[in-house]
Amino acid sequence: MSQATEKLLLKIVGGVAVGAATIITKKVLDGSWKAATGNQPPTHAEDPDLTWREAIAWALLSGAVIGVAQLVAARGARQLVQRNTA
């Protein structure tokens, strides 16, 4: 398989994997936030009912967890493509 084809395949598989990881992780985070706080997760930082503490906690938690999930998905996709094209 040519290197160009492998790169294209990696973009497609990686994009799908990262997208799926993001959606799944967001759903898990939303449910976890609701279970832990009893409230829906924040959707708008400018919401007057949202405290600074909640806004910052949500930003840190969601950013870190979604970032790690995307990293794991991207690396897994790369390994899958390399293993199946070698």
N, C-alpha and C positions, 0 to 999 in steps of 0.2 A: 504494500500500500504506500502511496506517495506521502511525503511529509505534508503537502498541502491538504490532501484528503484527510489525513489524521488530525490536522489542526481544525478543519471544518467539523469533523465528527466530534472533536473535543468541545468545540463551541456549542454545538447542538446538545450533546449529552450533558455537558456542564451547565448550560443554561436551564435545561429542564430540571436537573437535580437541584440546583440552587433555588429555582423558583418553588419547587415542591417543598424543599426544606424550610423556606421562608414561610410559606402558607401554613404548614403543619406546626412549626414552632410558634407562630403567632397565635394559632388556635389554642395550643397548650398553655402559652403564657396568659392569654385572656382568661382561660378557665382557672388557672392557678391564682391569678390576681383576684378574681371574684371569690374564690374559695378562701383566700387568706384575708381579704379586707371586707368582703360582703358587698362591695361596690363593683360596678363595671369598670374596666380599665380606662384610663384617660384617653380621650380622642383628640382634644383640643387644649393646647397648653394655655390658651388665653381664657379658658373657662373660669369664671369668678368663684365657682364652688370648689375648685381644685386648689388644694394648698400647695405651697412651694415644695414641701416635703414629699407629697404624693407625686408631683410633676417630676421632680428630680429622681425619685426612686424608680418611677416607671421608665424614665429615659435611660437611666443606667442599666436597669435590669433588662429591658427589651433590647437595647443596643448591644449589650454584651452577649446575651444568649442568642439572638438572631445572628450576630456576627460569627459566633463560634459554629452555629449550625450551617451557615453558608460556607465557612471554611472547610468543615468536614465534608460537606456535599461536593464541593469543588475538587478537593483532593481525592475523594472516592471516585468521582467521575474520571479524573485523570488516570488513576490506577486501572480502572475498568477499561478505558480506551487503550491504554498502553498494553495491558495484558492481552487484549483481544486483537490488537493490530500487529503485535510483534511476531 
